[in-house]
């Protein structure tokens, strides 16, 4: 049955109907085409919104993990710095945690930015 119209009625507010009719008349759009297009777009928009909501939730979870990791790293780094400044030696576990920092030592800047200061 290719595109046989179903005889189903949908009741809407009279003022809304008048407003939609006026819009269609003003722009030369068939009312039926306008309604069908609006309903199809509403379904696609809903599907898109659900996908965006899922993506937002995934990004929020990632942000929480990154925030936790940043704060944990900052606290550990601050604790290590405090211990080293006060002459305390680090435990073997603390040394292992610093291995990543030791792999990538801080580089002294020597470019044009130094002239700004």
MMTF fields as JSON, N, C-alpha, C and O atoms, coordinates in Angstrom:
{
  "mmtfVersion": "1.0.0",
  "mmtfProducer": "UNKNOWN",
  "numBonds": 467,
  "numAtoms": 468,
  "numGroups": 117,
  "numChains": 1,
  "numModels": 1,
  "chainsPerModel": [1],
  "groupsPerChain": [117],
  "chainIdList": ["A"],
  "bondAtomList": [4, 2, 8, 6, 12, 10, 16, 14, 20, 18, 24, 22, 28, 26, 32, 30, 36, 34, 40, 38, 44, 42, 48, 46, 52, 50, 56, 54, 60, 58, 64, 62, 68, 66, 72, 70, 76, 74, 80, 78, 84, 82, 88, 86, 92, 90, 96, 94, 100, 98, 104, 102, 108, 106, 112, 110, 116, 114, 120, 118, 124, 122, 128, 126, 132, 130, 136, 134, 140, 138, 144, 142, 148, 146, 152, 150, 156, 154, 160, 158, 164, 162, 168, 166, 172, 170, 176, 174, 180, 178, 184, 182, 188, 186, 192, 190, 196, 194, 200, 198, 204, 202, 208, 206, 212, 210, 216, 214, 220, 218, 224, 222, 228, 226, 232, 230, 236, 234, 240, 238, 244, 242, 248, 246, 252, 250, 256, 254, 260, 258, 264, 262, 268, 266, 272, 270, 276, 274, 280, 278, 284, 282, 288, 286, 292, 290, 296, 294, 300, 298, 304, 302, 308, 306, 312, 310, 316, 314, 320, 318, 324, 322, 328, 326, 332, 330, 336, 334, 340, 338, 344, 342, 348, 346, 352, 350, 356, 354, 360, 358, 364, 362, 368, 366, 372, 370, 376, 374, 380, 378, 384, 382, 388, 386, 392, 390, 396, 394, 400, 398, 404, 402, 408, 406, 412, 410, 416, 414, 420, 418, 424, 422, 428, 426, 432, 430, 436, 434, 440, 438, 444, 442, 448, 446, 452, 450, 456, 454, 460, 458, 464, 462],
  "bondOrderList": [1, 1, 1, 1, 1, 1, 1, 1, 1, 1, 1, 1, 1, 1, 1, 1, 1, 1, 1, 1, 1, 1, 1, 1, 1, 1, 1, 1, 1, 1, 1, 1, 1, 1, 1, 1, 1, 1, 1, 1, 1, 1, 1, 1, 1, 1, 1, 1, 1, 1, 1, 1, 1, 1, 1, 1, 1, 1, 1, 1, 1, 1, 1, 1, 1, 1, 1, 1, 1, 1, 1, 1, 1, 1, 1, 1, 1, 1, 1, 1, 1, 1, 1, 1, 1, 1, 1, 1, 1, 1, 1, 1, 1, 1, 1, 1, 1, 1, 1, 1, 1, 1, 1, 1, 1, 1, 1, 1, 1, 1, 1, 1, 1, 1, 1, 1],
  "groupList": [{"groupName": "UNK", "atomNameList": ["N", "CA", "C", "O"], "elementList": ["N", "C", "C", "O"], "formalChargeList": [0, 0, 0, 0], "bondAtomList": [1, 0, 2, 1, 3, 2], "bondOrderList": [1, 1, 2], "singleLetterCode": "X", "chemCompType": "L-PEPTIDE LINKING"}],
  "groupTypeList": [0, 0, 0, 0, 0, 0, 0, 0, 0, 0, 0, 0, 0, 0, 0, 0, 0, 0, 0, 0, 0, 0, 0, 0, 0, 0, 0, 0, 0, 0, 0, 0, 0, 0, 0, 0, 0, 0, 0, 0, 0, 0, 0, 0, 0, 0, 0, 0, 0, 0, 0, 0, 0, 0, 0, 0, 0, 0, 0, 0, 0, 0, 0, 0, 0, 0, 0, 0, 0, 0, 0, 0, 0, 0, 0, 0, 0, 0, 0, 0, 0, 0, 0, 0, 0, 0, 0, 0, 0, 0, 0, 0, 0, 0, 0, 0, 0, 0, 0, 0, 0, 0, 0, 0, 0, 0, 0, 0, 0, 0, 0, 0, 0, 0, 0, 0, 0],
  "groupIdList": [1, 2, 3, 4, 5, 6, 7, 8, 9, 10, 11, 12, 13, 14, 15, 16, 17, 18, 19, 20, 21, 22, 23, 24, 25, 26, 27, 28, 29, 30, 31, 32, 33, 34, 35, 36, 37, 38, 39, 40, 41, 42, 43, 44, 45, 46, 47, 48, 49, 50, 51, 52, 53, 54, 55, 56, 57, 58, 59, 60, 61, 62, 63, 64, 65, 66, 67, 68, 69, 70, 71, 72, 73, 74, 75, 76, 77, 78, 79, 80, 81, 82, 83, 84, 85, 86, 87, 88, 89, 90, 91, 92, 93, 94, 95, 96, 97, 98, 99, 100, 101, 102, 103, 104, 105, 106, 107, 108, 109, 110, 111, 112, 113, 114, 115, 116, 117],
  "secStructList": [7, 6, 6, 7, 7, 7, 7, 7, 7, 7, 7, 7, 7, 2, 2, 2, 2, 2, 2, 2, 2, 2, 2, 2, 2, 2, 2, 6, 7, 7, 2, 2, 2, 2, 2, 2, 2, 2, 2, 2, 2, 2, 2, 2, 2, 2, 2, 2, 2, 2, 2, 2, 2, 2, 2, 2, 2, 2, 2, 2, 2, 2, 2, 2, 2, 2, 2, 2, 2, 2, 2, 2, 2, 2, 2, 2, 2, 2, 2, 2, 2, 2, 2, 2, 2, 6, 6, 7, 7, 7, 7, 2, 2, 2, 2, 2, 2, 6, 2, 2, 2, 2, 2, 1, 7, 7, 7, 7, 7, 7, 1, 4, 4, 4, 4, 4, 7],
  "xCoordList": [0.832, 0.0, 0.874, 1.243, 1.204, 2.075, 1.333, 0.432, 1.713, 1.234, -0.283, -0.751, -1.042, -2.486, -2.799, -2.407, -3.499, -3.757, -4.714, -5.705, -4.408, -5.3, -6.266, -5.894, -7.466, -8.438, -8.433, -9.299, -7.437, -7.371, -7.399, -6.733, -8.137, -8.334, -7.509, -7.326, -7.031, -6.292, -6.901, -7.016, -7.282, -7.904, -6.843, -6.055, -6.849, -5.967, -6.794, -7.929, -6.226, -6.871, -7.221, -6.435, -8.382, -8.843, -7.892, -7.605, -7.402, -6.485, -5.183, -4.639, -4.686, -3.475, -3.713, -2.853, -4.876, -5.213, -5.233, -4.688, -5.857, -5.936, -4.539, -4.225, -3.707, -2.344, -1.548, -0.834, -1.672, -0.966, -1.471, -0.683, -2.787, -3.372, -2.866, -2.499, -2.849, -2.37, -0.908, -0.518, -0.11, 1.303, 1.433, 2.192, 0.691, 0.758, 0.279, 0.877, -0.784, -1.299, -0.298, -0.117, 0.346, 1.29, 2.476, 2.964, 2.947, 4.124, 3.802, 4.713, 2.521, 2.12, 2.435, 2.842, 2.254, 2.533, 1.214, 0.279, 1.137, -0.054, -0.078, 0.937, -1.228, -1.35, -0.967, -0.261, -1.422, -1.122, 0.377, 0.936, 1.032, 2.485, 3.214, 4.169, 2.745, 3.368, 3.248, 4.224, 2.075, 1.845, 2.665, 3.293, 2.665, 3.444, 4.928, 5.609, 5.423, 6.833, 7.164, 8.209, 6.279, 6.513, 6.549, 7.381, 5.67, 5.646, 6.876, 7.438, 7.293, 8.494, 9.724, 10.569, 9.822, 10.957, 10.945, 12.002, 9.761, 9.669, 10.227, 10.911, 9.942, 10.48, 11.998, 12.694, 12.515, 13.957, 14.647, 15.738, 14.016, 14.582, 14.636, 15.614, 13.599, 13.574, 14.685, 15.343, 14.891, 15.97, 17.32, 18.192, 17.486, 18.732, 18.956, 20.078, 17.89, 18.003, 18.419, 19.231, 17.878, 18.251, 19.734, 20.435, 20.196, 21.616, 22.502, 23.549, 22.088, 22.859, 22.855, 23.87, 21.732, 21.671, 22.626, 23.293, 22.687, 23.628, 25.065, 25.891, 25.358, 26.717, 27.088, 28.225, 26.141, 26.395, 26.699, 27.599, 25.955, 26.19, 27.579, 28.271, 27.987, 29.323, 30.39, 31.374, 30.194, 31.171, 31.222, 32.291, 30.073, 30.066, 30.852, 31.612, 30.667, 31.412, 32.915, 33.717, 33.294, 34.706, 35.244, 36.34, 34.476, 34.918, 35.105, 36.055, 34.205, 34.353, 35.641, 36.358, 35.932, 37.159, 38.4, 39.347, 38.393, 39.531, 39.707, 40.828, 38.588, 38.644, 39.234, 40.088, 38.778, 39.307, 40.811, 41.595, 41.197, 42.61, 43.457, 44.558, 42.96, 43.71, 43.902, 45.012, 42.815, 42.916, 43.815, 44.602, 43.686, 44.523, 45.99, 46.85, 46.268, 47.647, 48.194, 49.352, 47.368, 47.809, 48.126, 49.15, 47.224, 47.435, 48.691, 49.465, 48.892, 50.088, 51.346, 52.335, 51.293, 52.452, 52.779, 53.944, 51.743, 51.959, 52.542, 53.441, 52.033, 52.552, 54.006, 54.817, 54.359, 55.737, 56.652, 57.737, 56.205, 57.0, 57.221, 58.333, 56.182, 56.272, 57.266, 58.103, 57.161, 58.081, 59.524, 60.434, 59.737, 61.094, 61.676, 62.862, 60.856, 61.344, 61.704, 62.548, 61.072, 61.357, 62.364, 62.548, 62.986, 64.064, 63.622, 64.453, 62.353, 61.887, 62.139, 61.991, 62.514, 62.715, 61.381, 60.52, 61.247, 60.01, 60.065, 61.135, 58.932, 58.857, 59.037, 58.995, 59.237, 59.41, 58.158, 58.248, 56.992, 55.73, 55.628, 55.173, 56.048, 56.01, 56.976, 56.674, 58.138, 59.113, 58.534, 58.743, 57.812, 57.176, 56.144, 56.03, 55.392, 54.387, 55.029, 54.405, 56.254, 56.943, 57.653, 58.222, 57.631, 58.366, 57.858, 58.646, 56.575, 56.03, 56.569, 56.892, 56.67, 57.193, 58.667, 59.133, 59.392, 60.815, 61.056, 62.093, 60.107, 60.237, 60.225, 60.923, 59.421, 59.249, 59.636, 58.76, 60.919, 61.325, 60.905, 60.749, 60.731, 60.324, 61.451, 62.617, 61.108, 62.095, 62.1, 61.047, 63.274, 63.388, 63.052, 63.62, 62.137, 61.81, 62.979, 63.62, 63.243, 64.349, 63.978, 64.862, 62.711, 62.274, 61.994, 62.455, 61.241, 60.911, 60.035, 59.985, 59.353, 58.466, 59.242, 58.694, 60.495, 61.277, 61.459, 61.553, 61.508, 61.69, 60.461, 60.552, 59.316, 58.122, 58.239, 57.569, 59.086, 59.223, 60.464, 60.791],
  "yCoordList": [-1.183, 0.0, 1.243, 1.735, 1.749, 2.906, 4.204, 4.621, 4.824, 6.147, 6.332, 7.361, 5.364, 5.581, 6.318, 5.873, 7.44, 8.234, 7.516, 6.928, 7.574, 7.014, 8.115, 9.287, 7.747, 8.739, 8.773, 8.196, 9.461, 9.606, 11.096, 11.9, 11.432, 12.832, 13.151, 12.324, 14.361, 14.86, 16.197, 17.094, 16.337, 17.574, 18.482, 18.062, 19.746, 20.747, 21.972, 22.121, 22.823, 24.059, 24.9, 24.983, 25.511, 26.305, 27.464, 27.751, 28.134, 29.26, 28.797, 29.476, 27.642, 27.094, 26.741, 26.981, 26.174, 25.829, 27.086, 27.095, 28.139, 29.394, 29.954, 30.41, 29.92, 30.436, 29.632, 30.202, 28.314, 27.47, 27.692, 27.747, 27.819, 28.079, 29.392, 29.472, 30.426, 31.739, 31.658, 32.242, 30.944, 30.774, 30.087, 30.533, 29.01, 28.275, 29.136, 29.111, 29.888, 30.759, 31.851, 32.186, 32.403, 33.493, 33.035, 33.785, 31.809, 31.321, 30.368, 29.804, 30.179, 29.346, 27.875, 27.2, 27.378, 25.977, 25.245, 25.768, 24.019, 23.217, 22.836, 22.413, 22.985, 22.727, 21.291, 21.059, 20.334, 18.923, 18.662, 17.962, 19.235, 19.065, 19.663, 19.085, 20.827, 21.488, 20.63, 20.465, 20.093, 19.291, 18.005, 17.635, 17.321, 16.088, 16.351, 15.607, 17.433, 17.783, 18.129, 17.732, 18.861, 19.233, 17.997, 17.91, 17.056, 15.841, 14.969, 14.418, 14.842, 14.065, 14.72, 14.035, 16.036, 16.746, 16.632, 16.568, 16.606, 16.47, 15.117, 15.036, 14.056, 12.737, 12.718, 12.192, 13.291, 13.31, 14.165, 13.83, 15.252, 16.116, 15.382, 15.502, 14.625, 13.868, 12.825, 12.639, 12.146, 11.159, 11.853, 11.354, 13.003, 13.764, 14.24, 14.203, 14.686, 15.16, 14.043, 14.26, 12.86, 11.717, 11.379, 11.079, 11.433, 11.181, 12.224, 11.895, 13.474, 14.542, 14.4, 14.656, 13.997, 13.796, 12.695, 12.815, 11.613, 10.537, 11.031, 10.723, 11.798, 12.322, 13.28, 13.272, 14.096, 15.022, 14.244, 14.609, 13.179, 12.361, 11.723, 11.681, 11.226, 10.636, 11.698, 11.433, 12.892, 13.967, 14.413, 14.748, 14.417, 14.774, 13.752, 14.118, 12.468, 11.438, 11.578, 11.417, 11.882, 12.089, 13.292, 13.239, 14.366, 15.573, 15.286, 15.773, 14.499, 14.134, 13.351, 13.592, 12.406, 11.616, 12.502, 12.379, 13.385, 14.277, 15.216, 15.485, 15.711, 16.611, 15.889, 16.433, 14.668, 13.861, 13.62, 13.777, 13.241, 12.948, 14.203, 14.133, 15.338, 16.588, 16.936, 17.252, 16.878, 17.214, 16.228, 16.621, 14.961, 13.955, 14.199, 14.152, 14.461, 14.736, 15.992, 16.026, 17.024, 18.259, 18.022, 18.478, 17.298, 17.033, 16.186, 16.448, 15.184, 14.342, 15.166, 15.081, 15.949, 16.778, 17.773, 17.984, 18.377, 19.33, 18.625, 19.154, 17.431, 16.665, 16.277, 16.378, 15.835, 15.464, 16.691, 16.606, 17.815, 19.036, 19.432, 19.785, 19.374, 19.737, 18.821, 19.284, 17.523, 16.581, 16.821, 16.782, 17.07, 17.288, 18.59, 18.649, 19.625, 20.899, 20.789, 21.536, 19.873, 19.688, 18.548, 18.103, 18.101, 17.123, 15.694, 14.843, 15.409, 14.04, 13.231, 13.738, 12.002, 11.148, 10.493, 10.265, 10.208, 9.615, 8.101, 7.497, 7.512, 6.052, 5.476, 6.203, 4.171, 3.508, 3.672, 3.844, 3.62, 3.799, 5.209, 5.403, 6.182, 7.567, 7.763, 8.482, 7.123, 7.203, 6.612, 7.154, 5.508, 4.892, 5.83, 5.917, 6.531, 7.466, 8.641, 9.245, 8.974, 10.094, 9.682, 10.531, 8.397, 7.928, 8.601, 8.876, 8.864, 9.533, 10.945, 11.408, 11.638, 13.003, 12.999, 13.895, 11.999, 11.921, 11.619, 11.994, 10.945, 10.654, 11.927, 12.029, 12.902, 14.136, 15.326, 16.005, 15.58, 16.684, 18.031, 18.171, 18.994, 20.323, 20.949, 20.856, 21.578, 22.232, 23.727, 24.341, 24.29, 25.722, 26.468, 26.165, 27.442, 28.186, 29.086, 29.696, 29.157, 29.999, 30.719, 31.123, 30.883, 31.501, 32.988, 33.621, 33.527, 34.941, 35.36, 36.541, 34.418, 34.77, 35.327, 36.111, 34.944, 35.459, 36.968, 37.642, 37.504, 38.958, 39.725, 40.922, 39.061, 39.742, 40.068, 40.977, 39.334, 39.54, 40.321, 40.618],
  "zCoordList": [0.0, 0.0, 0.0, 1.067, -1.146, -1.215, -0.874, -1.603, 0.215, 0.619, 0.535, 0.048, 0.997, 1.051, 2.34, 3.419, 2.243, 3.443, 4.376, 3.944, 5.64, 6.643, 7.061, 7.124, 7.337, 7.771, 9.292, 9.949, 9.832, 11.282, 11.611, 10.959, 12.575, 12.948, 14.192, 15.086, 14.203, 15.339, 15.733, 14.898, 16.961, 17.412, 18.035, 18.882, 17.585, 18.174, 18.522, 18.07, 19.311, 19.718, 18.491, 17.547, 18.503, 17.356, 17.067, 15.905, 18.112, 17.895, 17.252, 16.38, 17.684, 17.083, 15.621, 14.774, 15.322, 13.932, 13.066, 11.962, 13.566, 12.798, 12.565, 11.466, 13.591, 13.459, 12.435, 11.61, 12.488, 11.519, 10.099, 9.155, 9.951, 8.624, 8.056, 6.884, 8.898, 8.438, 8.014, 7.003, 8.776, 8.425, 7.061, 6.2, 6.882, 5.614, 4.445, 3.37, 4.651, 3.596, 3.25, 2.079, 4.263, 4.043, 3.211, 2.366, 3.438, 2.734, 1.592, 0.986, 1.289, 0.167, 0.356, -0.589, 1.555, 1.868, 2.035, 2.642, 1.489, 1.746, 3.215, 3.766, 3.849, 5.282, 5.624, 6.605, 4.833, 5.088, 5.011, 5.855, 3.986, 3.86, 5.06, 5.579, 5.485, 6.629, 7.89, 8.622, 8.141, 9.341, 9.292, 10.284, 8.149, 8.032, 8.245, 8.95, 7.617, 7.76, 9.213, 9.727, 9.864, 11.267, 12.159, 13.063, 11.919, 12.74, 12.501, 13.447, 11.252, 10.951, 11.58, 12.157, 11.469, 12.061, 13.584, 14.212, 14.174, 15.626, 16.069, 17.089, 15.31, 15.654, 15.517, 16.386, 14.426, 14.219, 15.279, 15.741, 15.655, 16.692, 18.016, 18.753, 18.327, 19.58, 19.609, 20.632, 18.48, 18.391, 18.569, 19.28, 17.921, 18.057, 19.481, 19.984, 20.129, 21.509, 22.446, 23.346, 22.248, 23.1, 22.923, 23.889, 21.671, 21.418, 22.071, 22.628, 22.004, 22.644, 24.16, 24.809, 24.725, 26.173, 26.616, 27.643, 25.827, 26.164, 26.071, 26.929, 25.027, 24.852, 25.983, 26.455, 26.414, 27.526, 28.796, 29.553, 29.028, 30.225, 30.186, 31.203, 29.017, 28.883, 29.153, 29.844, 28.61, 28.812, 30.277, 30.786, 30.953, 32.376, 33.19, 34.086, 32.877, 33.597, 33.351, 34.271, 32.09, 31.777, 32.546, 33.103, 32.574, 33.282, 34.764, 35.377, 35.342, 36.756, 36.986, 37.958, 36.083, 36.221, 36.074, 36.85, 35.088, 34.876, 36.064, 36.495, 36.587, 37.731, 38.935, 39.635, 39.172, 40.274, 40.086, 41.022, 38.876, 38.611, 38.791, 39.338, 38.341, 38.482, 39.953, 40.382, 40.728, 42.146, 42.899, 43.76, 42.564, 43.221, 42.892, 43.772, 41.619, 41.206, 41.859, 42.276, 41.951, 42.587, 44.066, 44.575, 44.749, 46.173, 46.389, 47.31, 45.555, 45.698, 45.417, 46.146, 44.368, 44.025, 45.125, 45.463, 45.676, 46.762, 47.984, 48.638, 48.291, 49.435, 49.203, 50.124, 47.995, 47.693, 47.823, 48.396, 47.29, 47.367, 48.828, 49.22, 49.608, 51.024, 51.748, 52.524, 51.484, 52.131, 51.7, 52.527, 50.411, 49.924, 50.472, 50.794, 50.579, 51.116, 52.594, 53.09, 53.282, 54.697, 54.939, 56.072, 53.898, 54.018, 54.257, 54.573, 54.115, 54.323, 53.06, 51.948, 53.234, 52.066, 51.701, 52.55, 50.435, 49.942, 50.071, 49.99, 50.268, 50.327, 48.929, 47.937, 48.861, 47.56, 46.708, 45.493, 47.345, 46.596, 46.035, 44.908, 46.814, 46.348, 45.187, 44.235, 45.268, 44.167, 42.89, 41.805, 43.011, 41.838, 41.229, 40.006, 42.069, 41.555, 40.84, 39.968, 41.189, 40.537, 39.253, 38.567, 38.918, 37.74, 36.465, 35.561, 36.383, 35.195, 35.091, 33.997, 36.219, 36.215, 35.831, 35.127, 36.289, 35.974, 34.495, 33.947, 33.849, 32.41, 31.58, 30.571, 32.015, 31.263, 32.149, 32.684, 32.305, 33.172, 32.57, 31.357, 33.439, 32.989, 32.188, 32.57, 31.087, 30.232, 30.536, 30.707, 30.6, 30.84, 29.557, 28.508, 29.615, 28.408, 28.019, 28.874, 26.719, 26.259, 24.968, 24.213, 24.711, 23.469, 23.633, 24.583, 22.703, 22.686, 23.858, 24.2, 24.471, 25.577, 26.762, 27.537, 26.919, 28.034, 27.944, 28.97, 26.731, 26.589, 27.057, 27.33, 27.155, 27.648, 29.128, 29.619, 29.844, 31.287, 31.531, 32.68]
}
